[in-house]
Amino acid sequence: MLILGLITLFDSGLPVLFFQRRIGYGMNPFTIFKYRTLPKKRKEFMINQSVTLFGRFLRKTKLDELPQLVNILVGDMSFVGPRPTLPEYVAWFPEEFEPTLQIKPGLFSYASISYFNEEDLLANQAEPLTYYKTQILPEKLKLDTRLVTSFSIKVYFQLLFLGIARSLGLRFPKTLLTFAP
C-alpha cells in the first residue's frame, strides 16, 4: 500500500487518498477510503478520460480500492457485500436500497463483478449519469438484493474468489459470471 501511495503521490500529488461519504449497514454513513485517481480539479461523475495516468492502472486493477482494507478493519465494511453507495443514490431509490443496507457493504458483490468494466460502459454514453441512473444502477440494485437474500458462506467465498481473480485480470466463462436468480 505504501508503494502504491508513493506512486500516486508522484503521479498526481497530494492528497494521495480520496475520502467520500457513503451509506452502509443500517443506513449509517461512513467515510470510504480510496487512492486518488482523478486530478485535483474535477467535475462530478467524471469518466476515464479525466483519470490520471497511474489512476487508470489503479482503477483497471481495482487497486484504487485497497485502502478500503482500513474500512474493513474498523468494521464499516466486509470483504463481501453490496458496494457502499453515495447518499444521493439512496435518495433516488430509497425502497430499492433498503434490502441492500441490511448487511455490511463490501469490496466484492455480484454487481461489482458483473459491472467490473462499468467505466467503459459509461465512457460510451452521451449522458453517462442518466445511463447510470436508468440502466446500470437499477440492475446493480437487483444483483445486490439477490446477494442479501441468498447470502451464505458458499456465496461469500465464491464472490471473494471471483472478485480477487477478476481484480488480477483473470477471465471467466460467461456462465460463471451469470448471477441471474
Backbone as ProteinMPNN parsed JSONL, in Angstrom:
{"seq_chain_A": "MLILGLITLFDSGLPVLFFQRRIGYGMNPFTIFKYRTLPKKRKEFMINQSVTLFGRFLRKTKLDELPQLVNILVGDMSFVGPRPTLPEYVAWFPEEFEPTLQIKPGLFSYASISYFNEEDLLANQAEPLTYYKTQILPEKLKLDTRLVTSFSIKVYFQLLFLGIARSLGLRFPKTLLTFAP", "coords_chain_A": {"N_chain_A": [[0.829, -1.192, 0.0], [1.99, 1.187, 0.709], [3.864, 1.586, -1.356], [2.133, 1.898, -3.574], [0.863, 4.203, -2.726], [3.008, 6.043, -2.759], [3.631, 6.085, -5.509], [1.225, 7.116, -6.458], [1.371, 9.627, -5.286], [3.541, 10.773, -6.72], [2.414, 10.693, -9.245], [0.062, 12.253, -9.149], [0.165, 14.073, -7.057], [-0.569, 15.574, -3.817], [-3.74, 15.371, -2.135], [-3.04, 11.91, -1.401], [-4.918, 10.017, -0.834], [-8.419, 9.538, -1.39], [-11.364, 10.637, 0.015], [-14.675, 9.827, 0.823], [-18.114, 10.241, 1.601], [-20.238, 7.574, 2.31], [-23.088, 5.383, 2.315], [-23.836, 2.862, 4.588], [-24.285, -0.25, 6.316], [-27.423, -0.518, 7.843], [-28.224, 2.063, 7.127], [-26.271, 3.783, 8.005], [-23.981, 6.409, 7.749], [-20.591, 6.523, 6.544], [-17.057, 7.095, 6.093], [-15.423, 6.379, 3.16], [-12.358, 5.032, 1.924], [-10.059, 5.552, -0.706], [-7.467, 5.264, -3.186], [-6.473, 8.276, -4.699], [-7.505, 8.992, -7.935], [-8.223, 10.829, -9.745], [-7.644, 14.064, -11.237], [-6.825, 17.018, -9.272], [-8.624, 19.176, -9.742], [-11.818, 18.588, -10.56], [-14.877, 17.468, -12.06], [-18.2, 16.47, -11.112], [-19.11, 13.046, -11.429], [-17.197, 12.038, -13.347], [-15.575, 10.376, -16.093], [-13.378, 7.848, -17.548], [-11.615, 9.495, -19.253], [-10.662, 11.634, -17.732], [-9.096, 10.588, -15.754], [-6.037, 10.16, -13.968], [-2.77, 9.158, -15.202], [-1.502, 6.983, -13.741], [-3.692, 6.497, -12.213], [-5.48, 5.29, -14.002], [-4.405, 2.711, -14.24], [-4.669, 1.893, -11.546], [-7.485, 1.894, -11.278], [-8.254, 0.046, -13.272], [-7.221, -2.341, -12.306], [-8.477, -2.366, -9.934], [-7.064, -1.662, -7.706], [-7.197, 0.815, -6.622], [-9.02, 0.663, -4.659], [-7.85, -0.586, -2.535], [-7.146, 0.788, -0.076], [-9.537, 0.496, 1.279], [-9.333, -1.623, 2.905], [-8.785, -0.654, 5.382], [-11.312, 0.353, 6.038], [-12.572, -2.099, 6.324], [-11.156, -3.195, 8.48], [-11.874, -1.432, 10.568], [-14.511, -2.01, 10.767], [-16.548, -0.924, 9.192], [-17.014, -2.04, 6.736], [-17.117, -5.151, 4.852], [-15.421, -7.961, 3.328], [-17.077, -9.095, 1.419], [-20.146, -8.051, 0.148], [-22.885, -5.827, -0.646], [-21.83, -3.069, -2.644], [-20.757, -0.08, -1.003], [-22.787, 2.831, -1.032], [-23.417, 6.072, -2.534], [-24.927, 8.807, -0.776], [-26.818, 10.324, -2.305], [-27.63, 8.514, -4.249], [-29.033, 6.645, -2.796], [-31.124, 8.273, -2.108], [-32.365, 8.537, -4.595], [-33.512, 6.019, -5.063], [-34.938, 4.962, -2.63], [-36.537, 2.811, -1.545], [-35.685, 0.596, -3.013], [-33.039, 0.421, -2.242], [-33.212, -0.282, 0.409], [-33.216, -3.172, 1.162], [-30.53, -3.772, 0.562], [-29.057, -2.527, 2.451], [-29.064, -3.995, 4.705], [-27.022, -5.652, 5.369], [-23.458, -5.528, 5.963], [-21.656, -3.347, 3.792], [-19.47, -4.259, 1.043], [-16.272, -5.134, -0.503], [-16.496, -6.84, -2.674], [-19.101, -8.013, -4.778], [-22.015, -9.413, -6.401], [-22.814, -7.447, -8.188], [-20.542, -5.746, -8.383], [-18.713, -7.417, -9.6], [-20.04, -8.187, -11.934], [-20.294, -5.701, -13.177], [-17.677, -4.907, -13.611], [-16.368, -3.544, -15.601], [-17.579, -1.056, -15.658], [-16.884, 1.677, -15.998], [-16.007, 1.735, -18.649], [-18.389, 1.165, -19.977], [-19.854, 3.457, -19.336], [-18.282, 5.407, -20.527], [-18.931, 5.287, -23.178], [-21.341, 6.532, -23.459], [-23.584, 9.175, -24.245], [-24.865, 10.648, -22.281], [-23.688, 9.989, -19.447], [-24.403, 9.985, -16.645], [-27.209, 9.856, -16.658], [-27.548, 7.423, -17.995], [-26.343, 5.735, -16.137], [-28.075, 6.072, -13.941], [-30.542, 5.171, -14.972], [-30.11, 2.7, -16.217], [-27.776, 1.127, -15.343], [-27.591, 1.35, -12.436], [-30.215, 0.44, -11.484], [-30.04, -2.277, -12.265], [-27.794, -3.12, -10.833], [-28.802, -2.816, -8.274], [-30.725, -4.861, -8.238], [-29.025, -7.096, -8.394], [-27.55, -6.738, -6.016], [-29.594, -6.957, -4.124], [-30.251, -9.591, -4.542], [-27.893, -10.752, -3.615], [-28.085, -10.182, -0.863], [-30.409, -11.631, -0.183], [-29.641, -14.226, -0.763], [-27.438, -14.74, 0.723], [-24.725, -16.55, 1.998], [-22.253, -18.755, 3.459], [-21.074, -20.132, 1.358], [-21.693, -18.463, -0.867], [-20.347, -16.183, -0.03], [-17.585, -16.98, -0.103], [-17.409, -17.702, -2.787], [-17.842, -15.243, -4.112], [-15.715, -13.795, -3.026], [-13.49, -15.191, -4.07], [-14.009, -14.897, -6.888], [-14.005, -12.096, -7.097], [-11.37, -11.355, -6.311], [-9.895, -12.789, -8.222], [-10.866, -11.597, -10.576], [-9.939, -9.003, -10.216], [-7.261, -9.484, -10.527], [-7.135, -9.783, -13.18], [-8.034, -12.086, -14.383], [-10.044, -13.995, -16.595], [-13.377, -15.248, -16.992], [-15.612, -17.957, -17.863], [-18.646, -16.977, -19.42], [-20.921, -18.143, -18.29], [-20.182, -18.62, -15.661], [-20.144, -16.101, -14.631], [-22.74, -15.315, -14.658], [-25.311, -14.183, -12.847], [-27.974, -14.495, -12.575], [-31.1, -14.994, -10.925]], "CA_chain_A": [[0.0, 0.0, 0.0], [2.904, 2.332, 0.76], [4.414, 1.775, -2.698], [1.07, 2.471, -4.407], [0.678, 5.573, -2.25], [4.112, 6.872, -3.262], [3.459, 6.271, -6.957], [0.094, 8.037, -6.599], [1.892, 10.945, -4.928], [4.319, 11.287, -7.859], [1.539, 10.807, -10.411], [-0.968, 13.289, -9.079], [0.345, 14.975, -5.929], [-1.361, 15.379, -2.606], [-3.687, 14.233, -1.227], [-2.914, 10.598, -2.035], [-6.181, 9.309, -0.63], [-9.704, 10.169, -1.689], [-12.323, 10.33, 1.07], [-16.028, 10.119, 0.377], [-19.174, 9.728, 2.475], [-21.061, 6.524, 1.737], [-24.098, 4.827, 3.21], [-23.551, 1.458, 4.854], [-25.206, -1.088, 7.083], [-28.406, 0.179, 8.667], [-28.308, 3.471, 6.693], [-25.26, 4.571, 8.702], [-22.944, 6.962, 6.87], [-19.194, 6.373, 6.935], [-16.115, 7.619, 5.103], [-14.709, 5.334, 2.43], [-11.021, 5.435, 1.513], [-9.548, 5.048, -1.979], [-6.389, 6.072, -3.734], [-6.981, 9.303, -5.6], [-7.224, 8.665, -9.335], [-8.64, 11.973, -10.561], [-6.892, 15.304, -10.978], [-7.38, 17.801, -8.163], [-9.809, 19.884, -10.225], [-12.646, 17.608, -11.248], [-16.317, 17.651, -12.036], [-18.895, 15.286, -10.634], [-19.388, 11.941, -12.334], [-16.246, 12.017, -14.451], [-15.252, 9.045, -16.577], [-11.983, 7.519, -17.846], [-10.765, 10.491, -19.887], [-10.106, 12.566, -16.768], [-8.323, 9.856, -14.765], [-4.598, 10.316, -14.135], [-2.106, 8.031, -15.855], [-1.416, 5.863, -12.793], [-5.065, 6.247, -11.798], [-6.072, 4.317, -14.936], [-3.926, 1.395, -13.813], [-5.3, 1.568, -10.264], [-8.897, 1.57, -11.497], [-8.378, -1.167, -14.082], [-6.923, -3.482, -11.44], [-9.242, -2.132, -8.703], [-6.15, -1.391, -6.598], [-7.587, 2.082, -6.014], [-9.88, 0.341, -3.524], [-7.068, -1.257, -1.499], [-7.28, 1.44, 1.235], [-10.765, 0.087, 1.955], [-8.985, -2.599, 3.943], [-8.943, 0.094, 6.634], [-12.749, 0.324, 6.32], [-12.893, -3.454, 6.797], [-10.566, -3.356, 9.811], [-12.627, -0.674, 11.583], [-15.859, -2.563, 10.867], [-17.537, -0.273, 8.327], [-17.231, -2.854, 5.553], [-16.697, -6.54, 4.837], [-14.856, -8.286, 2.021], [-18.181, -9.391, 0.513], [-21.4, -7.385, 0.468], [-23.203, -4.799, -1.647], [-20.901, -1.945, -2.588], [-21.32, 1.075, -0.301], [-23.33, 3.749, -2.033], [-23.49, 7.5, -2.25], [-26.22, 9.189, -0.199], [-27.785, 10.769, -3.313], [-28.166, 7.347, -4.952], [-30.064, 6.099, -1.907], [-32.272, 9.185, -2.223], [-33.038, 8.265, -5.868], [-34.254, 4.75, -4.991], [-34.869, 4.56, -1.217], [-37.129, 1.491, -1.279], [-34.852, -0.427, -3.639], [-31.798, 0.293, -1.485], [-33.468, -0.769, 1.765], [-32.682, -4.514, 1.444], [-29.072, -3.846, 0.422], [-28.446, -1.903, 3.621], [-29.302, -4.888, 5.837], [-25.742, -6.275, 5.698], [-22.347, -4.595, 5.742], [-21.19, -3.246, 2.412], [-18.231, -4.986, 0.852], [-15.433, -4.896, -1.677], [-16.936, -7.678, -3.781], [-20.512, -8.377, -4.822], [-22.437, -9.793, -7.752], [-22.849, -6.242, -9.024], [-19.189, -5.228, -8.659], [-18.056, -8.336, -10.531], [-20.752, -8.081, -13.218], [-20.026, -4.378, -13.756], [-16.255, -4.64, -13.433], [-15.975, -2.584, -16.644], [-18.597, -0.003, -15.639], [-16.36, 2.934, -16.566], [-16.006, 1.603, -20.106], [-19.794, 1.288, -20.406], [-20.24, 4.862, -19.196], [-17.498, 6.222, -21.46], [-19.573, 5.224, -24.496], [-22.675, 7.119, -23.374], [-23.675, 10.628, -24.404], [-25.272, 11.144, -20.957], [-23.312, 8.891, -18.557], [-25.146, 9.962, -15.384], [-28.562, 9.367, -16.963], [-27.426, 5.992, -18.288], [-26.081, 5.06, -14.862], [-29.277, 6.121, -13.106], [-31.687, 4.456, -15.553], [-29.769, 1.361, -16.703], [-26.825, 0.367, -14.532], [-27.937, 1.303, -11.018], [-31.313, -0.495, -11.19], [-29.572, -3.665, -12.399], [-26.919, -3.383, -9.697], [-29.664, -2.979, -7.102], [-31.289, -6.216, -8.301], [-27.961, -8.034, -8.041], [-27.235, -6.576, -4.588], [-30.714, -7.528, -3.37], [-30.079, -11.044, -4.645], [-26.807, -11.104, -2.709], [-28.596, -10.145, 0.504], [-31.387, -12.702, 0.043], [-29.037, -15.549, -0.931], [-26.148, -14.697, 1.404], [-24.32, -17.759, 2.723], [-20.803, -18.937, 3.463], [-20.702, -20.52, -0.009], [-21.75, -17.252, -1.699], [-19.269, -15.317, 0.45], [-16.29, -17.412, -0.641], [-17.483, -17.643, -4.25], [-17.635, -13.853, -4.523], [-14.366, -13.419, -2.637], [-12.607, -15.769, -5.081], [-14.246, -14.262, -8.188], [-13.585, -10.695, -7.028], [-9.906, -11.281, -6.318], [-9.435, -13.26, -9.529], [-11.213, -10.572, -11.574], [-9.006, -7.896, -9.998], [-5.968, -9.913, -11.054], [-7.234, -9.806, -14.632], [-8.463, -13.387, -14.898], [-11.332, -14.013, -17.299], [-14.203, -16.402, -16.651], [-16.689, -18.257, -18.808], [-19.817, -16.135, -19.177], [-21.862, -18.845, -17.414], [-19.75, -18.466, -14.277], [-20.426, -14.733, -14.21], [-24.167, -15.042, -14.773], [-25.842, -14.243, -11.493], [-29.439, -14.416, -12.607], [-31.714, -15.869, -9.918]], "C_chain_A": [[0.874, 1.256, 0.0], [3.476, 2.64, -0.623], [3.377, 2.403, -3.619], [0.804, 3.921, -4.011], [1.756, 6.509, -2.768], [3.988, 7.12, -4.761], [2.308, 7.236, -7.228], [0.541, 9.46, -6.302], [2.665, 11.556, -6.105], [3.456, 11.494, -9.095], [0.621, 12.017, -10.331], [-0.867, 14.212, -7.874], [-0.512, 14.621, -4.732], [-2.781, 15.867, -2.814], [-3.645, 12.911, -1.997], [-4.23, 9.833, -1.939], [-7.376, 10.194, -0.965], [-10.668, 9.7, -0.607], [-13.709, 10.701, 0.574], [-17.029, 9.504, 1.348], [-19.987, 8.706, 1.692], [-22.059, 6.073, 2.782], [-23.832, 3.334, 3.355], [-24.662, 0.769, 5.619], [-26.136, -0.249, 7.957], [-28.56, 1.655, 8.359], [-27.291, 4.362, 7.402], [-24.22, 5.096, 7.718], [-21.55, 6.667, 7.431], [-18.327, 6.936, 5.817], [-15.367, 6.458, 4.483], [-13.366, 5.895, 1.964], [-10.67, 4.779, 0.188], [-8.3, 5.839, -2.317], [-6.996, 7.069, -4.705], [-6.552, 8.973, -7.019], [-7.601, 9.801, -10.283], [-7.759, 13.176, -10.27], [-7.569, 16.101, -9.855], [-8.637, 18.56, -8.57], [-10.625, 18.907, -11.041], [-14.107, 17.995, -11.153], [-16.934, 16.39, -11.452], [-19.102, 14.299, -11.769], [-18.502, 11.981, -13.578], [-15.959, 10.575, -14.853], [-13.802, 8.977, -17.023], [-11.115, 8.656, -18.365], [-10.073, 11.418, -18.878], [-9.223, 11.897, -15.725], [-6.834, 10.051, -15.044], [-3.997, 9.05, -14.746], [-2.028, 6.812, -14.932], [-2.81, 5.499, -12.281], [-5.772, 5.25, -12.698], [-5.689, 2.897, -14.55], [-4.615, 0.983, -12.514], [-6.759, 1.159, -10.447], [-9.078, 0.263, -12.267], [-8.168, -2.414, -13.227], [-7.721, -3.444, -10.133], [-8.349, -1.927, -7.481], [-6.446, -0.049, -5.938], [-8.439, 1.851, -4.765], [-9.138, -0.348, -2.384], [-7.14, -0.547, -0.138], [-8.578, 1.09, 1.97], [-10.532, -1.061, 2.931], [-9.077, -1.939, 5.319], [-10.425, 0.118, 7.022], [-13.18, -1.048, 6.848], [-12.376, -3.646, 8.217], [-11.344, -2.609, 10.893], [-14.088, -1.102, 11.657], [-16.921, -1.885, 10.027], [-17.932, -1.151, 7.151], [-16.796, -4.295, 5.823], [-16.014, -6.794, 3.498], [-15.958, -8.51, 0.995], [-19.45, -8.734, 1.031], [-21.699, -6.38, -0.625], [-22.208, -3.651, -1.526], [-21.549, -0.79, -1.829], [-21.716, 2.14, -1.315], [-23.325, 5.196, -1.564], [-24.865, 7.854, -1.691], [-27.252, 9.612, -1.25], [-28.373, 9.599, -4.095], [-29.25, 6.678, -4.11], [-31.313, 6.968, -1.986], [-33.042, 8.953, -3.526], [-33.971, 7.061, -5.754], [-34.301, 4.229, -3.552], [-35.432, 3.163, -0.937], [-36.279, 0.371, -1.847], [-33.55, -0.64, -2.872], [-32.009, -0.347, -0.118], [-32.928, -2.176, 2.026], [-31.156, -4.578, 1.408], [-28.345, -3.254, 1.621], [-28.645, -2.735, 4.883], [-28.063, -5.71, 6.209], [-24.64, -5.256, 5.42], [-22.004, -4.527, 4.261], [-19.837, -3.937, 2.281], [-17.446, -4.545, -0.375], [-15.985, -5.622, -2.896], [-18.41, -8.033, -3.641], [-20.822, -8.868, -6.227], [-22.352, -8.59, -8.681], [-21.445, -5.744, -9.364], [-18.433, -6.125, -9.632], [-18.714, -8.245, -11.911], [-20.446, -6.775, -13.935], [-18.583, -3.955, -13.512], [-15.778, -3.571, -14.417], [-16.967, -1.425, -16.743], [-18.108, 1.298, -16.276], [-16.332, 2.893, -18.082], [-17.416, 1.741, -20.665], [-20.225, 2.757, -20.387], [-19.514, 5.761, -20.196], [-18.134, 6.28, -22.841], [-20.951, 5.872, -24.527], [-22.614, 8.64, -23.532], [-24.003, 11.29, -23.064], [-24.955, 10.07, -19.921], [-24.099, 8.835, -17.253], [-26.561, 9.442, -15.595], [-28.533, 7.871, -17.232], [-27.19, 5.201, -17.0], [-27.363, 4.959, -14.04], [-30.403, 5.25, -13.663], [-31.376, 3.016, -15.957], [-28.913, 0.563, -15.717], [-27.268, 0.246, -13.081], [-29.128, 0.395, -10.722], [-30.893, -1.968, -11.298], [-28.647, -4.042, -11.237], [-27.737, -3.579, -8.421], [-30.312, -4.363, -7.079], [-30.247, -7.251, -7.882], [-27.597, -7.946, -6.557], [-28.354, -7.132, -3.707], [-30.621, -9.048, -3.398], [-28.975, -11.51, -3.704], [-27.316, -11.173, -1.265], [-29.527, -11.327, 0.776], [-30.792, -14.102, -0.085], [-27.707, -15.669, -0.183], [-25.907, -15.973, 2.199], [-22.797, -17.812, 2.716], [-20.315, -19.287, 2.058], [-20.659, -19.298, -0.929], [-20.602, -16.317, -1.321], [-17.94, -15.704, -0.194], [-16.274, -17.434, -2.169], [-17.184, -16.22, -4.721], [-16.244, -13.353, -4.146], [-13.363, -13.924, -3.677], [-12.765, -15.06, -6.423], [-13.772, -12.809, -8.196], [-12.083, -10.537, -7.076], [-9.37, -11.696, -7.684], [-9.705, -12.222, -10.615], [-10.273, -9.378, -11.449], [-7.616, -8.214, -10.527], [-5.978, -10.044, -12.573], [-7.647, -11.14, -15.223], [-9.844, -13.274, -15.532], [-12.064, -15.301, -16.951], [-15.171, -16.703, -17.772], [-17.924, -17.443, -18.426], [-20.808, -16.815, -18.219], [-21.485, -18.719, -15.945], [-20.088, -17.084, -13.744], [-21.891, -14.357, -14.379], [-24.785, -15.258, -13.404], [-27.355, -14.14, -11.474], [-30.023, -15.39, -11.59], [-32.239, -17.152, -10.526]], "O_chain_A": [[0.537, 2.258, -0.63], [3.566, 3.802, -1.02], [3.689, 3.332, -4.364], [0.548, 4.766, -4.869], [1.466, 7.636, -3.17], [4.214, 8.235, -5.23], [2.398, 8.077, -8.122], [0.135, 10.396, -6.991], [2.463, 12.722, -6.442], [3.736, 12.376, -9.906], [0.423, 12.723, -11.32], [-1.739, 15.061, -7.685], [-1.092, 13.539, -4.641], [-2.983, 16.748, -3.649], [-4.159, 12.816, -3.111], [-4.602, 9.095, -2.851], [-7.335, 11.417, -0.837], [-10.776, 8.503, -0.342], [-13.9, 11.76, -0.023], [-16.828, 8.399, 1.852], [-20.374, 8.95, 0.549], [-21.903, 6.34, 3.974], [-23.627, 2.631, 2.365], [-25.825, 1.169, 5.565], [-25.69, 0.617, 8.71], [-28.977, 2.427, 9.222], [-27.441, 5.584, 7.397], [-23.644, 4.329, 6.947], [-21.364, 6.575, 8.644], [-18.816, 7.219, 4.724], [-14.753, 5.652, 5.183], [-13.251, 7.079, 1.65], [-10.945, 3.597, -0.022], [-8.091, 6.941, -1.808], [-7.924, 6.742, -5.445], [-5.378, 8.706, -7.277], [-7.328, 9.736, -11.481], [-7.193, 13.291, -9.183], [-8.738, 15.878, -9.538], [-9.614, 18.584, -7.821], [-10.181, 18.445, -12.093], [-14.511, 18.755, -10.273], [-16.265, 15.366, -11.316], [-19.25, 14.686, -12.928], [-18.99, 11.96, -14.708], [-16.089, 9.661, -14.038], [-13.07, 9.958, -16.887], [-9.963, 8.771, -17.945], [-8.992, 11.933, -19.165], [-8.649, 12.588, -14.883], [-6.412, 10.102, -16.2], [-4.645, 8.005, -14.796], [-2.449, 5.721, -15.316], [-3.078, 4.342, -11.957], [-6.576, 4.447, -12.223], [-6.527, 1.995, -14.533], [-5.09, -0.146, -12.393], [-7.216, 0.19, -9.841], [-9.959, -0.534, -11.943], [-8.856, -3.42, -13.404], [-7.651, -4.371, -9.327], [-8.821, -2.009, -6.347], [-5.999, 0.202, -4.818], [-8.563, 2.735, -3.918], [-9.748, -0.664, -1.362], [-7.191, -1.233, 0.883], [-8.699, 1.363, 3.164], [-11.427, -1.429, 3.692], [-9.411, -2.597, 6.305], [-10.764, -0.072, 8.19], [-14.051, -1.141, 7.713], [-13.078, -4.197, 9.065], [-11.463, -3.098, 12.016], [-14.83, -0.617, 12.511], [-18.096, -2.235, 10.135], [-19.039, -1.035, 6.625], [-16.202, -4.613, 6.854], [-16.029, -5.928, 2.624], [-15.797, -8.157, -0.174], [-19.785, -8.849, 2.21], [-20.835, -6.108, -1.458], [-21.791, -3.302, -0.421], [-22.744, -0.538, -1.983], [-21.048, 2.32, -2.333], [-23.242, 5.492, -0.372], [-25.864, 7.258, -2.093], [-28.434, 9.298, -1.109], [-29.51, 9.685, -4.559], [-30.256, 6.204, -4.638], [-32.432, 6.458, -1.938], [-34.256, 9.154, -3.559], [-35.083, 7.076, -6.283], [-33.76, 3.159, -3.275], [-34.845, 2.413, -0.157], [-36.16, -0.69, -1.235], [-33.016, -1.749, -2.849], [-31.069, -0.9, 0.453], [-32.236, -2.372, 3.024], [-30.554, -5.358, 2.146], [-27.143, -3.461, 1.783], [-28.427, -2.252, 5.994], [-28.05, -6.385, 7.239], [-24.857, -4.256, 4.736], [-22.058, -5.537, 3.559], [-19.146, -4.171, 3.273], [-17.889, -3.711, -1.164], [-15.952, -5.099, -4.01], [-18.902, -8.314, -2.548], [-19.996, -8.754, -7.132], [-21.881, -8.696, -9.813], [-21.183, -5.362, -10.505], [-17.603, -5.644, -10.404], [-18.026, -8.227, -12.931], [-20.351, -6.744, -15.162], [-18.305, -2.787, -13.24], [-14.886, -2.785, -14.099], [-17.162, -0.876, -17.827], [-18.851, 1.944, -17.015], [-16.602, 3.9, -18.736], [-17.615, 2.363, -21.708], [-20.882, 3.232, -21.313], [-20.068, 6.759, -20.656], [-17.897, 7.225, -23.593], [-21.657, 5.766, -25.53], [-21.71, 9.297, -23.016], [-23.484, 12.362, -22.751], [-25.845, 9.31, -19.541], [-24.436, 7.744, -16.793], [-27.058, 8.66, -14.784], [-29.395, 7.134, -16.754], [-27.767, 4.132, -16.802], [-27.694, 3.897, -13.511], [-31.148, 4.647, -12.889], [-32.287, 2.192, -16.033], [-29.282, -0.539, -15.31], [-27.314, -0.863, -12.548], [-29.056, -0.374, -9.764], [-31.341, -2.804, -10.512], [-28.716, -5.158, -10.722], [-27.396, -4.416, -7.585], [-30.435, -4.972, -6.015], [-30.543, -8.166, -7.113], [-27.363, -8.97, -5.915], [-28.084, -7.715, -2.657], [-30.883, -9.712, -2.395], [-29.107, -12.554, -3.065], [-27.007, -12.116, -0.538], [-29.449, -11.952, 1.834], [-31.366, -15.065, 0.424], [-26.938, -16.598, -0.43], [-26.76, -16.419, 2.967], [-22.138, -17.013, 2.05], [-19.273, -18.802, 1.618], [-19.702, -19.119, -1.682], [-19.962, -15.729, -2.193], [-17.251, -14.857, -0.762], [-15.228, -17.207, -2.778], [-16.37, -16.018, -5.621], [-15.656, -12.562, -4.884], [-12.489, -13.176, -4.114], [-11.772, -14.665, -7.034], [-13.203, -12.345, -9.184], [-11.569, -9.683, -7.798], [-8.495, -11.033, -8.239], [-8.86, -11.997, -11.481], [-9.856, -8.805, -12.456], [-6.879, -7.314, -10.931], [-4.961, -10.374, -13.182], [-7.614, -11.311, -16.442], [-10.702, -12.537, -15.048], [-11.441, -16.319, -16.652], [-15.519, -15.815, -18.55], [-18.206, -17.247, -17.244], [-21.461, -16.138, -17.424], [-22.358, -18.711, -15.078], [-20.297, -16.912, -12.544], [-22.241, -13.183, -14.254], [-24.784, -16.368, -12.872], [-27.945, -13.742, -10.47], [-29.499, -16.49, -11.413], [-32.784, -17.995, -9.813]]}, "name": "protein", "num_of_chains": 1, "seq": "MLILGLITLFDSGLPVLFFQRRIGYGMNPFTIFKYRTLPKKRKEFMINQSVTLFGRFLRKTKLDELPQLVNILVGDMSFVGPRPTLPEYVAWFPEEFEPTLQIKPGLFSYASISYFNEEDLLANQAEPLTYYKTQILPEKLKLDTRLVTSFSIKVYFQLLFLGIARSLGLRFPKTLLTFAP"}
